[in-house]
């Protein structure tokens, strides 16, 4: 089990704009300034962190944690996978504090900040995936790509210094780096999507030791605290069935989704 912190240097404004209901329109003037100001304030206080754990799958269950993968959708999602990555990420409680303050002083900027923070969590998850699968591809050492990633994101990890990737002799007799073998993976699947119930949140956090490691807890109403946080499961294996794409048909929001009413998606195109 590993936990990390990283630094975001900019936030995904295009995704934030989708969350705000914009589609192809590029904001200018006042809206552009509101977004930029909200971005600066968020970047000044957020402390993104994440924790992950890789568990073996046996007969559709997590080894040592039966019953966590509840529901048909998550079992279908993990079909053919030999392992599952449990992942949790948070922007930290300081973001919640800032959003509450901004909701009192100016609603437009508060809405922009809320959308930017939601987009930022997805950025953290994307970066976490990149690092996790570099690790799985090269468990004996840190690949050059991962070193570049770590430097770019100011990533600090709790793992010991790793040795370079092993070398082999090519046909010309010169040393060549062994190319990493990347395991196949599914997309991130979070509690609350389809019939994967929110009731599994406490157990996921317990398995990840998330309250102690990254300060992530769950409320009696099964909401994550801090609110700008996500838990998810990613399947890992070889020769997986044709990749299943995320769709709206399994979503529990159904016809109440504001994204679908505006002919867009929460997960992009």
N, C-alpha and C positions, 0 to 999 in steps of 0.2 A: 504494500500500500504506500503510495507516494502522495505528498501534497506540495504544491508549488505556488509561487506568487509571480506575477508578471506585470509589466507596465504597458498600457495602451497609450500611444502617442496621438491618436486621432480616433474619432468615432464615426461609425458608418451612417452618414447622413441620408444616403439614398434609402436605406432600410427604414430609418426613422421617419422619413417622409411618407413611405407606404403606410406605416403605422398611423400616421396623422391623416391619411385619406388622400394624399397626393398620388397621382399616377405618373403621367408623362410631363407634368408641369414642373419646371425648375423654378424654385422660389427666388425672388429677388427683393431688394430693398429691405423693408422692415422684417419680413419673415426670415430672410437670410441672416440678418443681424441677430435676431432672436435665437436662431439655431446656433450660431457661432458663440454667442454669449453663454448659452446653456452648456455648450460643449466645453468651454473653458472652465466653467464652474465645476462641472462633473469631473473633468480630468484632474482638477486640483485636489479632490477629496477621495476619489475612488481608490480602493486597494484590492484589485482583482486577485482572487485566489481560487484554486481548485484542488480537488483530491480525487484519486481514482484507485480502483482495485480490479484486478483481473481474476475471475473465478472460472473454474471448469464447469461445463454444462454436462449433466448426465440425465438422459431421458427427459429433457426439457426442464430440468430443475437446476438451480445453482447448487453446486456441491457444498454441503454444510449449511445451506440456508433454504430448505424446502418451503414451498408455499409463497415465496416472494414474487415469483413470476406468475402472477394470478391473471387469468383471463385468456381467451382464445387468441386475441390479436398479438400479444407479445410472444406467445409460443409459436405462432405462425411466422412472426417476424424473425425469430431465432432459428428457424428450421435449417438444419444442415450445419449449424455453428457448433464448434467444439468448446469455445470459451465465450464469456461475456465480460465486457468492460463496464463496470459501474463507475459513473462519473458525476460529480457534483461541482458546481461553480457558483461563486457569489461575487458581487461587486463590493461588498462590505456594508455594515450598518451606517457608515458615514453618508452613503448615498441616500438611504432612507431618510436620514435626518435632513439632508439638503432638500430633498423633494418635498418634505413637509413644510419646510421654511418657505420654499418658493411658491407653494400653493396658497400661502397667505399673502405674499407680496405681489404676485402677478400671475394670473392664470395662464396667459399665453406662453410665457416662458416656462412655467411649470409643466404644461402639456408637452412642450418641445423637449424638456429635460427628461420627462418620463419616457417618451418615445426613444430618445437617444440612449437612455439607460437600458431599455429593453434590447435595443440593437447591440449595445456593448456586451451584454451577457452572451449573445450569440457569437460575437467576435471572440470572446474568451473561450467558448466551447470549441470554435473552429481551431484556435491556436492550441488548445489542449489536445484535441484529436491529432493534430500534426505531430506534437511531441510524443504522445502515447504510442503512436504507430511507428515512429522512428525507433522508439525503445523496443517495441515488439519485433521490429525488423532486425535489430542489431542488439540483442540483450547483453552481449559480452562487452560492448563498447559504445561510445558515442560516435555516431557517424558525422562526417563533415557537414552534411545537410543540417543535422541537429545542432551542431556547434554554431552554424550560421544562424539558425533559428533562435537559439538561446541568446546570442549576441544581439540580434535584431530586436528582441523583445525584452531585454534585460531580465532574462529568466533565471531565477535561482531555484535550485532543486535540492532536495534533502538526500540525494544519492551520492555515494562517494565518487571521486574522480575516476573516470573510466579510461580504459586503455584504448588505443586506436584500433580501427577495424583491422582484422587479420589480412595479411598479404599473401598472394599466390603468384606463381610465375606464369606469365603469359606465354603464348607460342613463340614469341621473340626472345624469351629468356629474361625479360624485364619484369620487375615487380609490378603487380597491378592490384588495386584494391578489390576485395571481394564485394560484388554488388549486393546490397541488402535485398532480402526477400520480403516483400510486403505482404502480410496476410490480407485476405479479402475481408471486407467489413460491411455491415449494414448501416443505414442511417440511424441517427439518434432517436430513441423512442422513450418518451417521458410518461410518467404517471399522469393520468387524466386524459391521455389520448386513446381513442377507441374504448375498449373495455378493460384497459390496464388501470386499475383503480388508484385513486389518491391515497387510499388506506395503506398502501405499501410504503409511503414516504418515510414513516418513522423507522421501519426496518432497513430501508436503503441507507438512511443516515447513520443508523447504528452499525451496519456493515462497513461503512466508510469511516467510522469514527469522526464524522463531519462536525459535530458540535465542538469537539476539542481541537480538531486540526484546523478548521477554517471558520469556526464560529457560526455554523449553519444549523438551525434548529427548525422545528415544525410546530405550528400553533395547534391548539385543540381543534380548530376548524380545518386542519390539514393544509394550511397555507405555509409556505416556506418563509422563514425569518432569518436574515433580511429578505425583503420581498423581491429584489432584483437578483434572483438566484434560480438555478435550474438543477434538477437531477435527471439522469437519463441512463439508458442501457444501450450498449452497442454490441452487436454480435460479431464474432471473429471466427474465421474458419478458412478452409481451402475448398475451392471449386464449389462455391455456394450456388444455390439456385439463382436464376435470373433475378437481378436486383429489383426488389420491390420498391416502388417509388411512393413517397408520401402523397396522400390524396386527401380530399375533403370528405370522402364518403364514410370514413371511419370516425370522424371527429364528433365528439359529444355535443358540440355547440349546435350542430345541425343548421336549421334555418335562421338561427338568431345571430349568426356571425356577421359582424359589420364589414369584414373584408369581402365576403362573398356578395353582400349587397352592393358593394362598389366594384364588383367584377375583378377582384384581385385575391391574393392569397397571403396568409401570415408567413408562409415559408418561401415566398418568392414565386417564380414562374413555374 
